[in-house]
Structure formats: C-alpha cells, structure tokens
Amino acid sequence: MSTIAVNPVSRAARFYEAPIGKKAVMAITGVILVAYVIAHMLGNLQIYSANRNQINTYAAFLHNPSNALLLWGARSVLLAAVVLHVTAAVQLWLQNRAARPVAYFKKDDVPASYAARTMVWSGPIIAAFVVFHVLHLTVGSVLPLRDIAENQPDVRYNVIYGFQNYWVSGFYIFAMILLCMHLYHGIWSMFQSMGFNHPRYTGKLKKGSAILAILIAIGNCSIPIAVMTGMLTY
C-alpha cells in the first residue's frame, strides 16, 4: 500500500478556495485589526492625561530609532492583515454574488442589520479615511505638522490644530460611525466563522460586539468633539 503525500501548500490553497477558508482568513486578520484599533485608540486617549506632554512622550517612544525594527515589524503585520482581509472580503463577496445572481425577495441573514447590509461600501470608505488620516497626521500633506525635535512630532498640537478644522473633524466622526457599524458586524461574523453560534450565547456575543464597537466609536469621536467644544486646548 502506498500513500500519496499531500502538499501542505496545495491543501491550504484548496481550503482558501472554499468560502469557509476566506471567512477564516477574515476572522484571523480581523482579530489583528481590532486589536490595532483598540491599541491605537488607547494611545490617542492619552491626550486627556493631566500631563499635557504624555501623548508626545508616547509618540517619541514610538518614533525612537531604537524601536524602528519593532515599529516597522508591527506596520508590516498590520499591512499584510489589511491586504489579506480586503482580498478575502472582495473574493467572498464575488463568490457569493456568482452563486446567487438573483437576490432573494426576503433575506434572513444573521444578523440582518443595517451594519451587515452596508459592509460592502463602509469598508472602502474606512480604507479611504485611513489613507487620509495617514496623510493628515503622519505625512503632513493635508495640514502642516509641527515637530518638537527630530523624530519627535508635537502630536498634541497637531491633533488639536487639525481637529479645529470642522471638515476634518466631520469626516473623522463620520468614518468612526461607519467603523462602529463595520466592527459590530465584523466581530459578530468572526465569532460565527469560528463556530461560536450556539443559541445559548448568541445573544451575549451580539451584545458584546455592539458594546465594544460603540465604546471604540465613543473613544475616537470624543477627541474631535472635545477640540471643537474647547475642552481640549494646546
């Protein structure tokens, strides 16, 4: 009796070709992206610290040349997660569309929510916002940025100066609302893809996903609102 060795790469490729494979990739990359969103928000919320230089100290730590390898490693993982997440999402959408060219009259998708129905266009808008956000607060192409010293951006000044522009703040808040809806459906779908869809805890998972998404939106939106209302100053 002879056995045929199965190439692990071929096995992985066949698994990815199926919808469950793409959902698994979206779930894994989704965990990475959600973790980044939370970490990024917590970093930004340091602007509320009683120590007015706290957020600049945090930024200086991130931009320290000795941390360059760690920083670019994290950026590489994040970029790979974004590319894989978007690619799997688009391919899954096209696959589902090809399998069902005529939409059902009544849809019973779980969850059949506004967030679920807008995932297709909220994703690209959020992606466009990320590009805008990088151009704004990292590159300085939208508004001029101020540095304290080399590799030490004056983050507090740049954030407050930027959000004093109502168009910038409005776009930011709009994107965060879309992110809230995207995260709610995305986190809930991630649990489904991992098999956590038992009726006993389905309701709790949906509620937990909604609470986490709303808290992230509140935390992020609070900064431009605090700037525009004068609660945050230079």
N, C-alpha and C positions, 0 to 999 in steps of 0.2 A: 504494500500500500504506500502510495506517495502522497505527500501533502504539497499543496500549492501555497507558496508564501505570498501573503497579501502585502503589497506595498503600502506602508502607512500613509504616504502622500496621496496615493490613489484613493485609499479609504476615506481620508479626510476630505478629498475633493468630492467624492460621491455623497458624503454626509452633507457637505455645504450646498450641493445642488438641490437638496430637498428643502422645503420650507422650514422644517424644524432646525436644519443646520444654520440657515440665515437668522432665525429667531435666537438661536444660541449665541451667535456672534453678536447680535444686537444686545442681548442680555449682558454678556461679559463686558463689552465695550461700554454699555450703559452704566454699569457699576463704576467703571473708571471715570466716566464723565460726571456722574452725580457726585462722586467723591471730590472731584476737582471743583465743581460748582460750590459745594459746601465749604471747602477749604478756602477758595477764593473769596467767598462772602465773609467768612470769619476774619480773613486778613483785612478786607476792606472796612469791616466794622470797627477796627482799631482806631479809626478816625474819630470815634466818640470818646476815646480814652482821655482821662483827666490830664495825662501827659501829652501835650499838644504835639510833641515830636515822636510819639510812639509809632505812628504809621510810617514816618520817614526812617526811623530806626529799622523797622521791619523791612522796608524796601531796600535799605542799604545792605542788610544781611543777604537778601536775595540777589542783589547785584554785585556782591563781593566777588572778586576774581577767584578767590579760593573755593567758591561754591559753584563755579562755572560748569564743571562737569556734572554735578548733581542737577543744576538748573536745566541744562540742555538735555540731560537724560530724561528728566520729567517732561520737558516740552516734546521730546521725540515720542515718548509713550503716548502723550496726550494727542499729538498729531496723528499717530497711527490709529488710535482709538476713534478719532473723528472720521478719518478716511474709511475705515472698516465699517463703522456704524452707518455712515451715509450710504456707502456702496451696498451694504446688505439691505438697508431700508428701501432703496430705489429698486434693487433687483427683486425683492419680495413683493413690492407694490406692482411691478410689471408682471411678475409671475401670477399674482392673484388676479390681475386685470385680464391676462390672457386666458386664465382658467374660467373666468366668469365675465365674458364680454358684455353681457346684458345684466344690468343691476337688478337685484330683487326689488319687488314693489314694496315689501316690508322687510326691514333689516332688524335682526335680533342679535347684533354683535354685542359682546360683553367687554367693556362697558359701552353701551350705545349712548355716548355722551358727546357733547359739543367738542370737547377736547379730542376725542378719538376721531371725529369727522374732520377736524382741521389739522391733523398731524402732517398731512402732505404739504400744506403751504406754510404752516407755522415753522417747520424745520428750516426751509430756505431763508425765511425772514430772520430767524435767530442766527443762522450762519452769516447772513449779511451784516447783522448787528455786531457779531464777534469781530468781523473784519473792520468795521467802523470803530469799534471800541479799541482795537489794537492801534489803528491809525491815529485815534484821538489821544490816548493816554500812554502809548508806548513809542510810537514813531513821531508824533507831533505834527502830523500832516493836516489835521483839522483845525486845531488851535495851538498857538505856540506854547511850548513847555518850558518850565524853569528848573534849573538844576542848582543844588546846594554846592556840589563839588563834582569832580569826575566820578562817574558811576554812582552818583547819589542824587537821584531826581527828588525834587521837592513835591512829593506826592500830595501832601495836604493842600498846598497851594494849587497844584494842577487840577485836582479833583474839584475843589471849590470854585476855581475860576471857570472850569469847563461847565459845571452844572448851573452856573449863573446864567448861562445861555439857555433860554426856555426851549428852544428847538432841540438842543442836545438832551436836556432833561426829559422832554416829552417823548423823544424816540427811545430813550433808555427805559422809561417807565412802561411804555407800550411793549417793548421787547421783553421786559421782565414778566408782564402779564401773560404774554404768549409762552414764555419759558415755564411759567407756573402750570399752564394747561398741558404743555408738552411733557413736563416732568410727571404730572399726575398720571396721564395715560401711559407714559413710558415706564414708570416704576411699577405700575399695576400690571402692565403687559409683561414686564420682566419676571415678576412672580409667577404669572401664568405659564410663561415659557419654561420656567424651572419646575413646573408641576405643582406649585402651591395654589391650587384652586379648589380645595375641599370646601363644601358649604359651611363647615364648622367655623372656619376662619377667613372665608372670602370677604365678608363684610368688614372685618377688622383690618384686613390688608388694604382694601379700598380706602377706608377711612384714614389709615396711617399714611398712605400715599398722598392723599389730599392734604393732610395736615403738614407733611414735610414740604410739599410743593408750595403751599401757601406761606409757610414760615420763611422759605427761601425768597419768595417774591417780596414779602414784607421787609425782610432784612435788606435786600438790594434796593428796593424802591425808597426806603426811608432816607437814604443818603441824599439823592437829588431833591427830595421833598424838604429835608432839613436845610439844605443850602438855599433853596428858593424862598423858604419862610424865614430865613435869617437865623435859624437855630445853630447852624454851623458857619463859623467865620474864620478868617485867616488866622 
